[in-house]
Amino acid sequence: MRVELKGLAHRFPGTDVLFENLDYTIEPGVTVAVCGPSGCGKSTLLLILAGWEKPYRGTVVRDGVKRIGWVFQNPYGVAERTALDHVAFPLLAKGMRRREAEPEALRAMDLFDLSYAADRRFSDLSGGEAQRLMLARAVCSRPDMLLVDEPTAQLGIPEPHIP
């Protein structure tokens, strides 16, 4: 798995350039954080990396990336379904049987300290629990590339000051 950004630039019609001349290579196993003020194009860059938005200029080469996981800024779920259902869903959608999917989903939930909430309804989770649940679901689906937009937004962690 390797992702290359070559001469990447983006702007929306009638607006200033969000970013330009971006050249970067993401190697397997590397975690990359994109930091910057609100409105600078962080979420747009993730959309471009996922292939959901076309760049204004430049290219993105996704070598060996077949499955992309995405965790949105705000957690979304089905209110009446359990936390375990949410994490197991991608495995079930791939054809795995529930008796195999649930233990794997529980292992992913344990990575995010959520095992205790397996039988709780999504609507009963706190914002932080729901966000961690979305992370567990994304990890459980074993994507080739995982994109996470504002991962700490719902966790109650003070926003760091980056000079």
C-alpha positions, 0 to 999 in steps of 0.5 A, spaced: 500 500 500 502 506 498 499 513 496 502 518 492 500 526 492 503 529 486 502 537 485 496 537 488 492 543 489 485 544 490 480 550 490 472 550 490 469 555 484 469 562 485 474 561 492 481 562 493 486 556 493 485 551 499 492 548 498 497 547 492 504 544 490 502 538 495 507 532 494 507 527 499 508 519 499 504 515 504 508 509 506 505 502 509 504 503 516 505 510 517 500 515 521 500 522 518 496 527 521 494 533 517 493 539 522 491 546 521 486 552 522 478 551 520 477 552 513 484 550 511 482 544 507 483 538 511 477 535 510 477 536 503 484 533 502 481 527 506 475 527 501 481 527 495 485 522 498 478 517 498 477 519 491 470 522 493 472 529 490 477 531 484 483 535 485 483 542 482 490 540 480 495 534 481 494 527 482 493 522 487 496 515 486 493 509 490 497 503 489 494 497 492 489 501 496 482 497 495 479 498 501 478 505 504 475 506 511 472 513 513 471 515 520 467 522 519 467 528 524 460 526 527 458 519 529 452 516 525 449 510 527 442 506 528 439 509 534 436 502 536 442 497 534 447 495 539 454 498 539 456 490 537 451 491 531 455 497 529 462 494 529 460 487 526 456 490 520 462 491 515 464 484 517 457 481 516 456 485 509 462 482 507 459 475 508 462 473 515 457 469 519 455 472 526 458 467 530 465 469 527 463 476 526 461 478 533 468 475 537 472 479 532 468 486 533 469 485 540 476 485 539 476 491 536 471 494 541 476 492 546 482 496 543 478 502 544 475 500 551 468 499 549 467 492 551 463 494 556 458 497 551 457 492 547 449 491 548 448 498 549 444 501 544 447 507 539 442 512 542 445 511 549 452 512 548 455 518 549 458 522 544 465 520 546 463 513 546 460 513 539 466 516 536 470 511 539 465 506 536 466 509 529 473 508 530 472 500 532 468 499 526 473 502 521 479 498 524 474 492 524 473 492 517 481 492 516 481 497 510 488 498 506 487 506 508 484 509 514 481 516 513 479 519 520 476 526 520 477 530 526 478 524 531 478 527 537 472 532 536 467 528 540 472 525 546 472 531 550 479 532 549 481 540 549 484 542 542 491 542 542 494 549 540 499 548 535 503 554 534 
